[in-house]
Amino acid sequence: MKTTINTREFGQLEFFTGDGTDYIFVDINGKPGTLGSQICDNGDLWGSTISYRGGSPTEFEKICRRWWRAYLRKQRG
């Protein structure tokens, strides 16, 4: 599954699940595919990873957007 979020600061961010895994990756570190960072709870890039097993693109996008908002809150202090 894959979704893209357009941002002012980072341009287009692609979120996706890796082949054969339920973990969600984001290309925020400039590395595509599973070389990207795994998203984790509370807007982190380390810790308890977030995964998605369902088949709803809408729900997948909600999870990614929720993480992105939490990530921005942490970055802005």
Sequence and secondary structure as in RCSB ss.txt:
>XXXX:A:sequence
MKTTINTREFGQLEFFTGDGTDYIFVDINGKPGTLGSQICDNGDLWGSTISYRGGSPTEFEKICRRWWRAYLRKQ
RG
>XXXX:A:secstr
 EEEEEETTTEEEEEEE TT  BEEE TTS  GGGSEE BGGGBSSSSB B     HHHHHHHHHHHHHHHHHHH
H 
